[in-house]
Amino acid sequence: MRLIRTFAEGDEITGFYLLKNVEIKQTNGTPPKDFLDLALADKSGEIPAKLWDASPTDKEAFVAPMLVKVRGIVQSYREKPQLKVIQIRPVVREDGLNITDFVRSAPVLPVDLLHAIATTAGSFQDQDIKRIVEMCLAKASDKLMHYPAGKGMHHAFYAGLAYHVARMLELGEFVCRQRPFLNRDLLLAGIILHDIAKTEEMEAELGVVSDYSVKGKLLGHLALAYGWITESAVALGMSLDDEKVVALQHIVLSHHNLGEWGSPVQPQLPEAVALHYIDQLDAKLQAVEDAVDAAHDNSKWTAPVRVAENKQMYVITRRNAP
């Protein structure tokens, strides 16, 4: 079966893929006609696809995430590959396939990622910060084992959220050694907590976000995490005026940096400044890495990377190069 990252314009493709997203849309014609706007994926990447003239049966048969068998032709739309679907059907038991074989996952086992996060939390010298973080981790529960960090922007894969946090903790440890004026417990606690409420903000299965929850749409993960910190402090009998509680709340609320990016306040603690840029570095490098991995084997340029001002990346070497 052809991997998505090997698709080239003009190729006729027949194979099994993960239906990652599906939306019913209408053409601009008169009269408008329904079509399915799809996102197909495998472990090598994903590609947008269109099923034109979708029938009522088509609109009921396909619900993400699920495996499908597809026949189609690779076309170019706005200089990006897109699959025109000729035939598509849901996978049946007789196909002998497992959906987990098509799901892109973090390159580190989820259990190892959670162990690294828990070990860091357990290393905190400040017992109040330690207990708040451990209560919030317990609230996230086993969702950290599989949740992505986003729907499509960054770390949008199985266990992507835990991978993002673990990589940020590594960066945070380095920054604390380089800049010892930073409060290690506060910075690393902020890293663990900054995105933790995405487990309540999003509805996800197998690393694929199907939708945002009602709370996610109305509040967002920054406000939700602020609430988790508040609930934990109250449960521990801490004053909500406690400097450590306020500091953790500030770090979470400010980590997007700007109001137009979702933060009601800007970073005003050294640890908040550090966290914002560590978060940006990991998220942007992951997006660039994803683009490089998804680039066609014979291509020296990636697709435009949205978080890098929509610039293409030039690929000098590849991981599997001799």
C-alpha positions in Angstrom: 0.0 0.0 0.0 1.3 3.5 -0.9 2.2 5.8 1.9 0.7 9.2 1.7 4.0 11.0 1.7 4.9 9.2 -1.5 1.8 10.5 -3.4 2.6 12.5 -6.5 0.3 14.5 -8.8 -1.4 12.2 -11.4 -1.0 9.0 -9.3 -4.0 6.7 -9.2 -4.2 5.4 -5.6 -6.0 2.4 -4.2 -5.5 1.5 -0.6 -6.6 1.6 3.0 -6.4 4.8 5.1 -7.6 6.4 8.3 -10.5 8.7 7.8 -9.3 11.4 10.2 -12.0 14.1 9.5 -15.2 14.4 7.4 -17.4 17.4 6.8 -20.5 17.7 4.5 -20.1 20.8 2.3 -21.8 22.3 -0.7 -20.4 23.4 -4.1 -20.9 26.9 -5.3 -22.8 25.8 -8.3 -26.5 26.3 -9.1 -28.1 24.3 -7.7 -25.4 23.6 -5.0 -24.5 19.9 -4.6 -23.3 18.1 -1.5 -19.8 16.8 -1.3 -17.6 15.2 1.5 -14.5 17.2 2.5 -12.2 14.5 4.0 -8.9 14.2 5.6 -7.1 10.8 5.0 -4.1 9.8 7.0 -1.6 7.0 7.7 1.6 7.0 9.8 3.5 9.0 7.1 1.1 11.9 7.0 -2.3 13.1 5.7 -3.9 14.5 2.6 -7.2 16.3 2.0 -9.7 14.5 -0.2 -13.0 15.3 -1.9 -15.9 13.0 -2.7 -18.0 14.9 -5.1 -21.7 14.3 -5.6 -22.1 12.7 -2.2 -25.2 10.5 -1.8 -27.4 10.4 1.3 -25.8 7.0 2.0 -22.3 8.5 1.8 -23.2 11.2 4.2 -24.4 8.7 6.8 -21.7 6.0 6.2 -18.6 7.9 7.1 -17.8 9.1 10.6 -14.3 9.9 11.8 -12.2 8.3 13.0 -12.6 5.1 10.9 -10.7 3.0 8.4 -11.7 3.3 4.7 -10.7 1.7 1.4 -10.2 4.4 -1.2 -9.6 4.6 -4.9 -8.7 8.1 -6.2 -6.5 10.3 -8.2 -3.9 12.7 -6.7 -4.4 16.2 -8.0 -2.9 19.6 -7.1 -5.0 22.3 -5.5 -3.3 25.6 -4.6 0.0 23.9 -5.1 -0.8 21.2 -2.5 -1.7 17.6 -3.2 -5.4 16.6 -2.9 -7.1 13.3 -3.6 -10.1 13.2 -5.8 -12.1 10.2 -4.5 -13.6 7.9 -7.1 -14.7 5.1 -4.8 -14.7 4.8 -1.0 -16.1 2.3 1.5 -15.7 1.5 5.2 -13.3 -1.2 6.1 -15.0 -4.5 7.1 -13.8 -7.2 9.4 -12.8 -9.4 6.5 -10.1 -6.8 5.5 -8.2 -7.9 8.6 -7.0 -4.4 9.5 -6.5 -2.7 12.9 -7.0 1.1 13.1 -4.0 1.5 15.5 -1.7 0.5 12.6 -2.8 3.6 10.8 -2.5 6.1 13.7 0.5 8.3 13.9 2.0 8.1 17.4 4.6 9.9 19.5 8.1 8.4 18.9 8.3 7.5 22.6 5.9 5.1 24.4 3.1 6.8 26.3 3.9 5.0 29.5 7.5 6.3 29.3 6.3 9.8 28.7 3.9 9.7 31.7 6.7 8.3 33.8 9.0 11.2 32.9 6.3 13.7 33.7 5.4 12.1 37.0 9.1 11.8 37.9 9.6 15.5 37.4 6.5 16.3 39.5 7.8 14.1 42.2 11.2 15.9 42.2 9.7 19.3 43.2 11.1 20.6 46.5 8.2 22.9 47.1 5.5 20.6 48.6 2.6 23.0 47.8 3.5 23.2 44.1 4.1 19.4 44.0 0.7 18.6 45.5 -1.1 21.0 43.1 0.6 19.5 40.1 -0.1 15.9 41.2 -3.8 16.7 41.8 -4.1 18.2 38.3 -2.3 15.2 36.8 -4.7 12.9 38.5 -7.6 14.9 37.1 -6.2 14.4 33.6 -6.2 10.7 34.4 -5.4 8.2 31.6 -6.3 10.7 28.9 -2.7 11.8 28.9 -1.9 8.3 27.6 -3.4 9.0 24.2 -4.5 12.7 23.8 -3.0 14.9 21.1 -1.9 18.4 21.9 -4.1 19.9 19.2 -6.5 19.2 16.3 -4.1 20.0 13.6 -1.6 22.8 14.6 1.0 20.8 16.5 1.6 17.4 18.1 -1.7 16.3 16.6 -1.0 12.6 17.1 -1.5 9.8 19.6 0.1 10.8 22.9 1.1 14.1 21.4 0.2 16.1 24.5 2.4 14.0 26.8 5.2 14.1 24.2 4.9 17.9 24.0 5.1 18.3 27.8 8.0 15.8 28.1 10.0 17.6 25.4 9.3 20.9 27.1 10.4 19.6 30.4 13.8 18.6 28.9 14.1 22.2 27.5 13.0 23.6 30.8 15.7 21.7 32.7 18.3 23.0 30.4 17.1 26.6 30.7 17.1 26.3 34.5 20.7 25.1 34.5 21.7 27.9 32.2 19.7 30.5 34.0 19.8 29.5 37.7 17.9 32.7 38.7 14.7 30.9 37.5 12.6 29.0 40.0 12.9 25.4 38.7 9.8 24.1 40.5 7.6 26.9 39.2 8.8 26.7 35.6 8.5 22.9 35.3 5.2 22.9 37.1 3.9 25.5 34.7 5.1 23.3 31.8 3.2 20.3 33.1 0.1 22.4 33.7 0.0 24.8 30.7 -1.9 22.5 28.4 -3.1 19.8 30.8 -6.8 20.9 30.5 -6.7 20.1 26.8 -7.9 16.7 28.0 -11.1 18.5 29.0 -11.2 21.0 26.1 -11.1 18.4 23.3 -12.9 15.2 22.5 -10.3 12.8 21.1 -10.0 9.1 20.3 -6.8 7.4 19.0 -5.0 10.7 18.9 -7.6 12.3 16.6 -9.7 15.2 17.8 -13.3 14.8 16.7 -14.6 18.1 18.2 -14.1 20.5 21.1 -16.2 20.0 24.2 -18.8 22.5 25.3 -16.4 23.7 28.0 -13.6 23.8 25.5 -15.6 26.0 23.1 -16.9 28.3 25.8 -13.9 28.5 28.1 -10.8 27.0 26.5 -7.9 25.1 28.1 -6.2 28.2 29.7 -9.3 29.0 31.7 -10.0 25.4 32.5 -6.4 24.8 33.8 -6.8 28.0 35.9 -9.9 26.4 37.4 -8.0 23.1 38.1 -5.3 25.0 39.9 -7.9 26.8 42.0 -9.8 23.6 42.8 -6.6 21.9 43.9 -5.5 24.8 46.1 -8.9 24.9 47.8 -8.8 21.1 48.3 -5.4 21.4 49.9 -6.6 24.2 52.2 -4.4 26.8 50.6 -5.3 30.5 50.4 -6.2 31.6 46.9 -4.0 34.7 47.7 -1.0 32.4 48.2 1.8 33.7 46.0 2.5 30.2 44.6 -1.1 29.7 43.6 -1.3 33.0 41.9 2.0 32.4 40.1 0.9 29.1 38.7 -2.4 30.6 37.6 -0.5 33.5 35.9 1.9 31.2 34.1 -1.0 29.2 32.7 -3.1 32.2 31.7 -0.1 34.1 30.1 1.5 31.2 28.2 0.0 32.2 24.8 1.5 35.7 25.4 -1.0 37.9 23.5 -4.7 38.5 23.7 -5.3 37.6 20.1 -3.6 34.3 20.8 -5.9 33.6 23.7 -4.0 34.9 26.8 -5.9 37.4 28.9 -2.5 38.6 30.4 1.0 38.8 29.2 3.9 37.0 31.0 5.1 39.1 34.0 7.1 36.4 35.8 10.5 35.3 34.6 9.2 31.7 34.6 6.2 32.7 32.5 8.5 34.3 29.9 10.6 31.2 29.8 7.6 28.9 29.5 6.1 30.9 26.6 9.2 30.7 24.5 9.9 27.0 25.4 6.3 26.3 24.3 6.8 28.2 21.0 10.1 26.5 20.3 8.8 23.0 20.8 5.5 23.6 18.9 7.2 25.3 15.9 10.0 22.7 15.7 7.4 19.9 15.8 5.4 21.5 13.0 8.6 21.8 10.9 9.6 18.2 11.7 6.2 17.1 10.7 6.5 18.9 7.4 9.9 17.4 6.7 8.6 13.9 7.5 5.6 14.4 5.3 7.6 15.7 2.3 7.8 13.4 -0.7 11.0 11.4 -0.7 12.2 13.1 -3.9 11.3 16.6 -2.9 13.7 19.1 -1.5 10.9 21.4 -0.3 8.2 20.8 2.2 4.6 22.0 2.1 4.2 25.6 3.5 4.4 25.5 7.3 1.7 27.6 8.8 3.4 28.4 12.1 6.6 29.5 10.2 4.8 32.3 8.4 3.6 29.8 5.8 7.1 29.3 4.5 8.3 26.1 2.8 11.3 24.4 4.4 14.3 23.3 2.3 15.4 19.8 3.2 19.1 19.4 3.2 19.3 15.9 4.7 16.8 13.3 5.8 16.9 11.1 8.9 17.3 7.9 6.9 20.1 9.3 4.8 23.3 7.2 4.9 
